[in-house]
Amino acid sequence: MKAAYIERTGPPEVIRIGTLPDPQPGPHDVLVGVRAVSVNPIDTYIRSGAVSIPLPNPYIIGCDLAGDVIECGPQVTRFRPGQRVWGSNQGLFGRQGTFAERAAVHEDWLYPIPDGMTYEQAAAGALVGITAHLGLFLHGGLQAGETVFVNGGTGGVGSSVIQLARAAGARIIATAGTEEKLSKCRELGADCALDYHAADLDDRIRDFAEPTGGVHLWFETQREPTPDRTVALLAKRGRYIVMAGRGARPEFPIGPFYVKDLRMIGFAMFNATPDEQRQCARAINELFAKGGWKPLIGRVLPLEQAAEAHRLQEANTLGKQGTLIGKIVLTVQ
Ligand SMILES: NC(=O)c1ccc[n+]([C@@H]2O[C@H](COP(=O)([O-])OP(=O)(O)OC[C@H]3O[C@@H](n4cnc5c(N)ncnc54)[C@H](OP(=O)(O)O)[C@@H]3O)[C@@H](O)[C@H]2O)c1
């Protein structure tokens, strides 16, 4: 099968496009004919070696996939050949990745694609949708009527946070870097969209959040968190969700934090159990059926351009180039 893989970590140029043996599904695995995959920042950290984890060699890159069930191992109970499926959380913990014509995926990490959802949409919303759901609900305990703040409202995670928080009846403040992206944030469901370059950004967050006593849930998507200002803007009993920036070591205002009964919660989506991730996937599928889930796709490329896709993702997430609105999706076959 055709695959995008690496034999050593390094810059995007280490990604090879070539032929690898088809994977053999184990008893609990589903053999998926992959139709679309999407790129996540973690794919680039693993490929570059910035996140150092044991990898099979060759290592097929990628976490997300969408495609068709070709074959099921004898112990598979949830799927049957011919079904359309999406999934995430691959390429980690010794598992092979998804950027290939075929992937053998444990049934625990797969979900049906609802009618009307394209393979591209399913792949685009996979890891980021599960991440946003875990952060808002499992970790953040979001309630209807609360105020949510998210940075980067047209980014992979940010655009998912807006849509899921909106469906939960929250008031949403999102930031973005251009006028076009701000209007996209509003289209996705943000009640208040603010340019993160604005000198009076915090005053405007405060103005909007004041009626609810401040921000109840701050979903930080940036690798350089800002605890001083975030703690100041949070409401009493607010939750500060952090999930990016492994190297971040900011100063932390302990006093202002505890006197407001705040909580800070960190998480990584790949730690969530199969049941927890399946609950998120079910909610996402249900929201799609109601018209409330529209994964943002910024670029569609063929699998052969996996290295280019990594360059583009890196230029945006790490280089902050701002040239992307939404996810990079690769079509496989
Ligand atoms: N812990 C986990 O489980 C988990 C899961 C997924 C992702 N992550 C991490 O979360 C981060 C975001 O992932 P992603 O996929 O959403 O990345 P992404 O699609 O590249 O989005 C990054 C966003 O950051 C925004 N941004 C850039 N500079 C900003 C600034 N100064 N202030 C506010 N926003 C700014 C960008 O907005 P503009 O385009 O408008 O400039 C863009 O929307 C990454 O570091 C990733 O590794 C963690």
The ligand as an SDF file (V2000), in Angstrom:
LIG
                    3D

 48 52  0  0  0  0  0  0  0  0999 V2000
   -3.4510   18.5220   24.8980 N   0  0  0  0  0  0  0  0  0  0  0  0
   -4.0740   18.0320   23.8490 C   0  0  0  0  0  0  0  0  0  0  0  0
   -4.7390   17.0010   23.9340 O   0  0  0  0  0  0  0  0  0  0  0  0
   -3.9920   18.7500   22.5460 C   0  0  0  0  0  0  0  0  0  0  0  0
   -4.8250   18.3690   21.4850 C   0  0  0  0  0  0  0  0  0  0  0  0
   -4.7910   19.1180   20.3100 C   0  0  0  0  0  0  0  0  0  0  0  0
   -3.9130   20.1760   20.1780 C   0  0  0  0  0  0  0  0  0  0  0  0
   -3.0970   20.4800   21.2170 N   0  0  0  0  0  0  0  0  0  0  0  0
   -2.1900   21.6260   21.1260 C   0  0  0  0  0  0  0  0  0  0  0  0
   -3.0080   22.7800   21.0740 O   0  0  0  0  0  0  0  0  0  0  0  0
   -2.4090   23.7830   20.2760 C   0  0  0  0  0  0  0  0  0  0  0  0
   -3.4220   24.2580   19.2400 C   0  0  0  0  0  0  0  0  0  0  0  0
   -3.6960   23.2080   18.3360 O   0  0  0  0  0  0  0  0  0  0  0  0
   -4.5180   23.5070   17.0000 P   0  0  0  0  0  0  0  0  0  0  0  0
   -4.6030   22.2210   16.2650 O   0  0  0  0  0  0  0  0  0  0  0  0
   -5.7640   24.2420   17.3090 O   0  0  0  0  0  0  0  0  0  0  0  0
   -3.4950   24.4980   16.2530 O   0  0  0  0  0  0  0  0  0  0  0  0
   -3.7730   25.5090   15.0510 P   0  0  0  0  0  0  0  0  0  0  0  0
   -4.8780   24.9730   14.2050 O   0  0  0  0  0  0  0  0  0  0  0  0
   -2.4620   25.8000   14.4660 O   0  0  0  0  0  0  0  0  0  0  0  0
   -4.3440   26.8210   15.7620 O   0  0  0  0  0  0  0  0  0  0  0  0
   -3.5310   27.7590   16.3810 C   0  0  0  0  0  0  0  0  0  0  0  0
   -4.3690   29.0140   16.6170 C   0  0  0  0  0  0  0  0  0  0  0  0
   -3.6090   29.9160   17.4020 O   0  0  0  0  0  0  0  0  0  0  0  0
   -4.0240   31.2110   17.0410 C   0  0  0  0  0  0  0  0  0  0  0  0
   -3.0640   32.2180   17.4860 N   0  0  0  0  0  0  0  0  0  0  0  0
   -1.8320   32.4920   16.9760 C   0  0  0  0  0  0  0  0  0  0  0  0
   -1.2600   33.5070   17.6650 N   0  0  0  0  0  0  0  0  0  0  0  0
   -2.1390   33.8670   18.6270 C   0  0  0  0  0  0  0  0  0  0  0  0
   -2.1290   34.8370   19.6700 C   0  0  0  0  0  0  0  0  0  0  0  0
   -1.0800   35.6570   19.8700 N   0  0  0  0  0  0  0  0  0  0  0  0
   -3.2090   34.9370   20.4770 N   0  0  0  0  0  0  0  0  0  0  0  0
   -4.2650   34.1310   20.3000 C   0  0  0  0  0  0  0  0  0  0  0  0
   -4.3530   33.1700   19.3360 N   0  0  0  0  0  0  0  0  0  0  0  0
   -3.2910   33.0500   18.5070 C   0  0  0  0  0  0  0  0  0  0  0  0
   -4.1600   31.1450   15.5310 C   0  0  0  0  0  0  0  0  0  0  0  0
   -5.0000   32.1980   15.1270 O   0  0  0  0  0  0  0  0  0  0  0  0
   -4.8160   32.9890   13.7110 P   0  0  0  0  0  0  0  0  0  0  0  0
   -4.8390   31.9500   12.6420 O   0  0  0  0  0  0  0  0  0  0  0  0
   -5.9980   33.8850   13.7090 O   0  0  0  0  0  0  0  0  0  0  0  0
   -3.4950   33.7090   13.7870 O   0  0  0  0  0  0  0  0  0  0  0  0
   -4.7890   29.7580   15.3520 C   0  0  0  0  0  0  0  0  0  0  0  0
   -6.1870   29.8480   15.3280 O   0  0  0  0  0  0  0  0  0  0  0  0
   -1.1450   23.1690   19.6830 C   0  0  0  0  0  0  0  0  0  0  0  0
   -0.0410   23.5860   20.4400 O   0  0  0  0  0  0  0  0  0  0  0  0
   -1.3640   21.6660   19.8570 C   0  0  0  0  0  0  0  0  0  0  0  0
   -0.1680   20.9470   19.9650 O   0  0  0  0  0  0  0  0  0  0  0  0
   -3.1170   19.8050   22.3870 C   0  0  0  0  0  0  0  0  0  0  0  0
  1  2  1  0
  2  3  2  0
  2  4  1  0
  4  5  1  0
  4 48  2  0
  5  6  2  0
  6  7  1  0
  7  8  2  0
  8  9  1  0
  8 48  1  0
  9 10  1  0
  9 46  1  0
 10 11  1  0
 11 12  1  0
 11 44  1  0
 12 13  1  0
 13 14  1  0
 14 15  2  0
 14 16  1  0
 14 17  1  0
 17 18  1  0
 18 19  2  0
 18 20  1  0
 18 21  1  0
 21 22  1  0
 22 23  1  0
 23 24  1  0
 23 42  1  0
 24 25  1  0
 25 26  1  0
 25 36  1  0
 26 27  1  0
 26 35  1  0
 27 28  2  0
 28 29  1  0
 29 30  1  0
 29 35  2  0
 30 31  1  0
 30 32  2  0
 32 33  1  0
 33 34  2  0
 34 35  1  0
 36 37  1  0
 36 42  1  0
 37 38  1  0
 38 39  2  0
 38 40  1  0
 38 41  1  0
 42 43  1  0
 44 45  1  0
 44 46  1  0
 46 47  1  0
M  CHG  2   8   1  16  -1
M  END
$$$$
